[in-house]
C-alpha cells in the first residue's frame, strides 16, 4: 500500500510542488520497469511517513517527464534529488538506505 505522504510530481505541478515549496523536497526519479526503483519504494515511503511536515516526498516518472529528467541530468534510475528553496542541494544515484537518504536531507 502506497503512503499517502508520497506525492506524484509531473510537468504540471513540478514548479509549484517542488521549486516553490517552503520545505525541503525529496524527488525520487523512477520508472515502472526499474527493479531497483521498486526496491527503493518502501524506503521512500518510510522517509515520507517518518518526516511528514519536515520534508515533502514525491516521485516523478522519467518516461512521463523527459523534460524535467533531462533538465536535472538524470541518466539512470533510481535517482533521488533534494531541492531546497527551488535549488538542487543533494543527489543520490542508485539503490540506497534510509540512513543515507536522511543524511542527504540533513535531518
TARA-V694870 format. One record per residue. N is the residue number from 1. RES is the residue in three letters. SS is DSSP state (h for helix, s for strand, l for the rest). Layout:
n->N res->RES ss->SS
n->N res->RES ss->SS
//
This chain:
n->1 res->UNK ss->l
n->2 res->UNK ss->l
n->3 res->UNK ss->l
n->4 res->UNK ss->l
n->5 res->UNK ss->l
n->6 res->UNK ss->s
n->7 res->UNK ss->s
n->8 res->UNK ss->s
n->9 res->UNK ss->l
n->10 res->UNK ss->l
n->11 res->UNK ss->l
n->12 res->UNK ss->l
n->13 res->UNK ss->l
n->14 res->UNK ss->h
n->15 res->UNK ss->h
n->16 res->UNK ss->h
n->17 res->UNK ss->h
n->18 res->UNK ss->h
n->19 res->UNK ss->h
n->20 res->UNK ss->l
n->21 res->UNK ss->l
n->22 res->UNK ss->l
n->23 res->UNK ss->l
n->24 res->UNK ss->s
n->25 res->UNK ss->s
n->26 res->UNK ss->s
n->27 res->UNK ss->s
n->28 res->UNK ss->s
n->29 res->UNK ss->s
n->30 res->UNK ss->s
n->31 res->UNK ss->l
n->32 res->UNK ss->l
n->33 res->UNK ss->l
n->34 res->UNK ss->l
n->35 res->UNK ss->h
n->36 res->UNK ss->h
n->37 res->UNK ss->h
n->38 res->UNK ss->h
n->39 res->UNK ss->h
n->40 res->UNK ss->h
n->41 res->UNK ss->h
n->42 res->UNK ss->h
n->43 res->UNK ss->h
n->44 res->UNK ss->h
n->45 res->UNK ss->h
n->46 res->UNK ss->h
n->47 res->UNK ss->h
n->48 res->UNK ss->h
n->49 res->UNK ss->h
n->50 res->UNK ss->h
n->51 res->UNK ss->l
n->52 res->UNK ss->l
n->53 res->UNK ss->l
n->54 res->UNK ss->l
n->55 res->UNK ss->s
n->56 res->UNK ss->s
n->57 res->UNK ss->s
n->58 res->UNK ss->s
n->59 res->UNK ss->s
n->60 res->UNK ss->s
n->61 res->UNK ss->s
n->62 res->UNK ss->l
n->63 res->UNK ss->l
n->64 res->UNK ss->l
n->65 res->UNK ss->l
n->66 res->UNK ss->h
n->67 res->UNK ss->h
n->68 res->UNK ss->h
n->69 res->UNK ss->h
n->70 res->UNK ss->h
n->71 res->UNK ss->h
n->72 res->UNK ss->l
n->73 res->UNK ss->l
n->74 res->UNK ss->l
n->75 res->UNK ss->l
n->76 res->UNK ss->l
n->77 res->UNK ss->l
n->78 res->UNK ss->l
n->79 res->UNK ss->s
n->80 res->UNK ss->s
n->81 res->UNK ss->s
n->82 res->UNK ss->s
n->83 res->UNK ss->s
n->84 res->UNK ss->s
n->85 res->UNK ss->l
n->86 res->UNK ss->l
n->87 res->UNK ss->s
n->88 res->UNK ss->s
n->89 res->UNK ss->s
n->90 res->UNK ss->s
n->91 res->UNK ss->s
n->92 res->UNK ss->s
n->93 res->UNK ss->s
n->94 res->UNK ss->l
n->95 res->UNK ss->l
n->96 res->UNK ss->l
n->97 res->UNK ss->l
n->98 res->UNK ss->h
n->99 res->UNK ss->h
n->100 res->UNK ss->h
n->101 res->UNK ss->h
n->102 res->UNK ss->h
n->103 res->UNK ss->h
n->104 res->UNK ss->h
n->105 res->UNK ss->h
n->106 res->UNK ss->l
n->107 res->UNK ss->l
//
